[in-house]
């Protein structure tokens, strides 16, 4: 994975924001206290209706390494993230929740792991759970995404087939090259697709010290509402769409050279196991829905601009 077009050793912290006035100052303070020196911050305010834009402007005015985008319309959390990540020019990138906190050594510790493991695509840590007031109320492993398999197919299939639960690993630090060709599907569990992709492209590593603080609180918006924003078309809450997104991204990662019965069978089995636990039904109706979503996502991936991008990438 070449990072020649990125700023070496630098990290961009991407922060999508929508009505987070209660927590932003605390997050900004925790980022300001990082021991790692090469940090850029990119904030995308998704048409917040509270005081979030004012807090962001105050923070940005005090730091030279902070850029902010203020959207006039709520484009949804997934589209907001996709736009922010595409603007990253650093070797490493992390997506941090606007209501969460990071330990002072979070960036330095995780980047040290990535620098020492060229094959690693993602480094994350155990998670400290905090309440609305910021008090630690528990600890988790951030999700089970560490794999021992050596081959890319084996790693991604093991990831897909495991018991999907917590996915706070997605708030770790990625090599920015992981996002090459990634299309941020607007469906339930887009983080699942990204974590599976990171598993395919390299090793995922976890530090056993809690360095990321994830906040639990009552949200004023629904999960679907956060994904779609003010867009009329609502993403599918059924896991057929998530299964289809895995299939399409597996095709993308393999440059659409997967038409081998054994590989397709292994992928289908892994998807049935992983998403069967979440309610995906192994029947004709579910598979018809999956086929529909696969064709839809293929149209998104292979749009005119995407075709140019893929042609340039695969001609190298």
C-alpha positions in Angstrom: 0.0 0.0 0.0 1.7 3.1 -1.2 1.3 6.4 0.8 3.4 8.5 -1.6 0.7 11.0 -2.1 0.1 11.5 1.6 2.0 13.6 4.2 4.2 11.0 5.9 3.5 10.2 9.6 0.8 12.9 9.9 -2.7 12.1 11.2 -6.0 13.7 10.3 -8.7 13.5 12.9 -12.1 13.7 11.2 -15.0 14.8 13.3 -18.5 14.7 11.9 -20.8 17.0 14.0 -24.5 17.3 14.3 -25.9 19.1 17.4 -23.1 18.2 19.8 -22.8 21.4 21.7 -22.7 19.7 25.1 -19.6 17.7 24.4 -17.5 19.5 21.8 -15.4 21.6 24.2 -14.4 18.4 26.1 -13.4 16.6 22.9 -11.4 19.6 21.6 -9.6 19.8 24.9 -8.7 16.1 24.7 -7.4 16.5 21.1 -5.4 19.6 22.0 -3.7 17.5 24.8 -2.4 14.8 22.4 1.3 14.0 22.8 1.7 13.3 19.0 2.8 16.4 17.2 1.7 15.9 13.6 -2.1 16.2 13.9 -4.6 17.9 11.6 -8.2 18.3 12.5 -11.0 18.4 9.9 -14.5 19.1 11.2 -17.7 18.7 9.2 -20.7 20.5 10.8 -23.8 18.9 9.3 -26.2 21.8 9.5 -26.4 21.8 13.3 -29.3 23.7 14.8 -27.7 24.3 18.2 -24.5 26.2 19.2 -22.1 23.6 17.7 -21.0 25.9 14.7 -20.1 28.7 17.2 -18.1 26.4 19.4 -16.3 25.0 16.3 -15.5 28.5 15.0 -14.0 29.4 18.4 -11.9 26.3 18.5 -10.7 26.7 14.9 -9.8 30.3 15.5 -7.3 29.3 18.2 -5.5 26.5 16.2 -3.7 26.6 12.9 -4.1 22.9 12.3 -7.9 22.9 12.3 -10.2 23.2 9.3 -14.0 23.2 9.4 -16.8 22.8 6.9 -20.2 24.2 7.7 -22.9 22.5 5.6 -26.1 24.4 4.8 -28.1 21.1 4.6 -27.8 18.0 6.7 -26.5 15.4 4.1 -26.4 12.6 6.6 -23.7 11.2 8.8 -22.4 8.7 6.1 -22.1 11.3 3.3 -20.6 13.8 5.8 -17.9 11.3 6.7 -17.3 10.3 3.1 -16.7 13.9 2.1 -14.3 14.6 5.0 -12.2 11.5 4.5 -11.8 12.3 0.8 -10.2 15.5 1.8 -7.5 13.9 3.9 -4.0 14.2 2.7 -2.2 12.6 5.6 -0.8 9.0 5.9 -3.2 8.3 8.8 -6.8 9.1 9.4 -9.2 8.6 12.3 -12.9 9.2 12.6 -13.7 10.4 16.1 -17.2 10.8 17.6 -18.0 14.4 18.5 -19.3 13.2 21.9 -16.3 11.0 22.7 -12.9 11.7 24.2 -9.3 10.5 23.6 -6.5 9.8 26.0 -3.5 12.1 25.7 -1.4 9.2 24.4 -4.1 7.8 22.1 -2.6 9.0 18.7 1.0 8.5 19.6 0.5 5.0 20.9 -1.6 3.8 17.9 0.6 5.4 15.3 3.6 3.8 16.9 2.0 0.5 16.3 1.2 1.3 12.7 4.8 2.5 12.1 6.2 -0.7 13.6 3.9 -2.9 11.6 3.9 -2.0 7.8 1.3 -4.7 7.2 -1.2 -3.2 9.7 -4.1 -1.2 8.2 -5.8 -0.3 11.4 -4.8 0.1 15.1 -7.3 0.5 17.8 -7.4 0.2 21.6 -9.7 -1.1 24.3 -12.5 1.2 25.1 -13.5 3.0 28.3 -17.2 3.6 28.4 -18.2 7.0 29.9 -21.5 8.4 30.9 -23.1 11.7 30.1 -21.0 13.4 32.7 -17.7 11.9 31.5 -17.3 9.4 34.3 -15.9 5.9 33.4 -18.6 3.3 33.9 -17.1 0.3 32.2 -14.5 -1.1 29.7 -14.8 -3.2 26.5 -12.4 -4.6 23.9 -13.7 -2.3 21.2 -14.8 -5.3 19.1 -13.3 -8.6 18.0 -11.4 -7.6 14.8 -7.9 -9.0 15.4 -7.2 -11.9 13.0 -4.4 -14.4 12.8 -5.1 -15.6 9.3 -2.3 -14.8 6.7 -4.3 -14.7 3.5 -6.6 -11.7 2.7 -9.6 -13.9 1.8 -9.3 -15.8 5.0 -9.1 -12.6 7.1 -12.1 -10.9 5.5 -14.2 -14.0 5.6 -13.4 -14.6 9.3 -14.2 -11.0 10.0 -17.6 -11.2 8.2 -18.5 -14.5 9.9 -17.7 -13.5 13.4 -20.4 -12.3 15.9 -21.0 -8.6 15.0 -21.3 -6.6 18.2 -19.4 -3.6 19.3 -17.6 -1.8 16.4 -15.8 1.0 18.2 -12.6 -0.3 16.5 -13.8 1.9 13.6 -12.7 4.9 15.8 -9.1 3.7 15.8 -6.5 5.0 13.4 -6.4 3.8 9.8 -3.9 4.0 7.0 -5.6 6.5 4.7 -4.9 4.1 1.8 -7.6 1.8 3.2 -10.2 4.2 1.8 -9.0 4.0 -1.8 -12.1 3.0 -3.7 -14.3 2.9 -0.6 -17.8 4.2 -1.3 -19.4 4.5 2.2 -22.6 2.6 1.6 -25.7 4.3 3.2 -27.1 1.4 5.0 -27.2 -0.3 8.4 -23.6 -1.1 9.6 -21.4 0.9 7.1 -18.7 0.5 9.7 -19.0 -3.3 9.2 -18.0 -2.9 5.6 -15.0 -0.7 6.4 -13.7 -3.0 9.1 -14.0 -6.0 6.8 -12.1 -4.1 4.2 -9.3 -3.2 6.6 -9.1 -6.9 7.5 -8.7 -7.8 3.8 -6.0 -5.2 3.1 -3.8 -6.0 6.1 -3.6 -6.8 9.8 -5.8 -5.2 12.4 -4.0 -4.6 15.7 -5.4 -3.8 19.1 -3.7 -2.2 22.2 -5.0 -3.7 25.4 -5.0 -0.3 27.2 -8.2 1.8 27.0 -7.2 4.9 25.2 -10.6 5.9 23.5 -13.5 7.0 25.7 -16.9 6.3 24.2 -19.8 8.2 25.6 -23.2 6.6 26.2 -26.1 9.1 26.3 -29.7 9.6 25.1 -29.8 10.8 21.5 -32.4 13.1 20.1 -32.3 11.5 16.6 -32.9 8.0 15.2 -30.2 5.8 13.7 -31.7 6.0 10.3 -32.2 9.8 10.6 -28.5 10.2 11.4 -27.4 8.2 8.4 -29.7 9.9 5.8 -30.0 13.4 7.2 -32.4 15.4 5.1 -32.2 13.1 2.1 -35.6 11.8 1.1 -34.4 8.3 0.3 -34.0 6.4 3.6 -31.3 3.7 3.9 -32.5 0.2 4.3 -32.6 -1.1 7.9 -32.7 -4.7 6.7 -29.4 -6.6 6.7 -29.9 -7.7 3.1 -28.5 -4.3 2.1 -25.5 -4.7 4.4 -24.9 -8.2 3.0 -25.0 -6.7 -0.5 -22.6 -4.0 0.5 -20.1 -6.7 1.7 -20.5 -8.5 -1.6 -19.9 -5.4 -3.7 -16.9 -4.3 -1.7 -15.4 -7.8 -1.9 -15.8 -7.4 -5.7 -14.1 -4.0 -5.6 -11.2 -5.3 -3.5 -10.7 -8.2 -6.0 -11.1 -5.9 -9.0 -14.2 -7.9 -9.9 -12.2 -11.1 -10.4 -14.1 -13.3 -7.9 -16.1 -15.4 -10.2 -14.9 -18.7 -8.8 -17.5 -21.1 -7.3 -15.3 -21.9 -4.2 -14.7 -18.2 -3.4 -18.4 -17.3 -3.9 -19.5 -20.2 -1.8 -17.1 -19.2 1.0 -18.3 -15.6 0.9 -22.0 -16.7 1.0 -21.3 -19.0 3.9 -19.5 -16.3 5.9 -22.3 -13.8 5.3 -25.0 -16.3 6.3 -23.1 -17.0 9.6 -22.3 -13.4 10.5 -25.6 -11.9 9.6 -27.8 -14.9 10.4 -27.0 -14.0 14.0 -28.4 -10.6 13.4 -31.6 -11.7 11.8 -30.6 -12.1 8.1 -32.9 -14.9 6.8 -31.4 -17.6 4.6 -34.3 -17.7 2.2 -35.3 -16.6 -1.3 -36.9 -13.3 -0.3 -33.7 -12.2 1.5 -31.5 -13.2 -1.4 -33.7 -11.4 -3.8 -33.4 -8.3 -1.7 -29.6 -8.8 -1.5 -29.5 -9.0 -5.3 -31.5 -5.8 -5.7 -29.2 -3.9 -3.3 -26.1 -5.4 -5.0 -27.2 -4.0 -8.3 -28.0 -0.7 -6.7 -24.6 -0.4 -5.0 -22.9 -1.5 -8.2 -24.5 1.5 -9.9 -23.2 3.7 -7.2 -19.7 2.3 -7.3 -19.5 2.3 -11.0 -20.8 5.8 -11.6 -19.0 7.8 -14.3 -16.6 9.4 -11.8 -16.0 6.1 -10.0 -15.2 4.4 -13.3 -12.5 7.0 -14.0 -11.1 6.5 -10.6 -11.0 2.7 -10.9 -9.5 2.9 -14.4 -6.7 5.1 -13.1 -6.1 2.9 -10.0 -6.1 -0.4 -11.8 -4.0 0.7 -14.7 -1.0 1.2 -12.4 
